[in-house]
C-alpha cells in the first residue's frame, strides 16, 4: 500500500469515527478488517488514533482558522480531511507540512469537490503562514 493509499485509509477511518462516536477507533478498524472492507495498516491506524486522541486541540485550531465555519457546521468530509492534515502537521514531524497540505487537497478533490479542496488549502495555508516562525 502506498503512503497515499494509507492516508486515504486514515481519512476513511477518521470520517467513519465522526458517525460512530460510541465506537473506538480500534473497534472501527476491527469491524472493517473483519468485514474485509480494509486491510489493517499500521500508518493509517496510528494516524486515525492520533487524530482522535488529539481531536479537541485539532478542532480548536479548525475553529480558529475556519472563520464562520465552526466544526459543527463543516461538511463531514471537509472536517475529516482537516483533522487528518492538522494531525500530521502538529504531531507527525516526519511528514513534511507541504506533503500534508498537498495530500489533504488531493483527498478533498477525490472525496468532495474542487471548492472544498480550495477551502481546505486556504485554511491549512493560513495556519502554516501564521505559525511558520514557531
Order of alpha helices (4+ residues) and beta strands (2+ residues): alpha-alpha-alpha-alpha-alpha-alpha-alpha
